[in-house]
């Protein structure tokens, strides 16, 4: 049977690595992006050329209330797996946050996540088959000063994963999260070389992670090799946080 995976936030480095990896695993993929159409088009071409898998592009702003409605209206495929990678951070004192920032971050990380899965879960339950993976963050596990809102929403994602996993497990649907630590992506572009060195020195394994290492973990969670794993928050962080 053909398998389709919807990847939310496929234009970023981690989302793109996940899309490439699971298309090689045998999935047809639907690539969601918000703004970076060019990067997503290039990814689509690469996947189609390398794997001969079907690859559709969809655009939606999931920080808006109608974002999920806009997204699902573009998709006809029966989705077997949802991988929710989308996310953005706000850096600064929590007391400086605007209501608009709080609303957008909550919509993007929590409300749209729930709305999207609620759209696909009934069919997954009917088929008694499905897989949901959320890319949260180490900050959702331990919190980060000056990223309080981001940490809060990522912590909410982790709680959602643990609770939803229990609710849908009787229907043979598995729900897990991957919580990356410091990964070599554009999110670290504002770090100086000295900052990167200090960060690497603080990580027990001695280096930053790569998008492919996150993608390999997602591939495992979507596979039958993890058939007895659900409700888990898997840290991909080089030992930076171990509980």
Helices and strands as residue ranges (DSSP letters): E 3-8, H 13-24, E 27-33, H 37-51, E 55-59, H 67-72, E 81-84, G 94-96, H 99-106, I 107-111, H 112-127, E 130-135, H 139-142, H 148-168, G 169-171, E 173-180, G 186-188, H 193-202, H 211-222, G 224-226, E 233-236
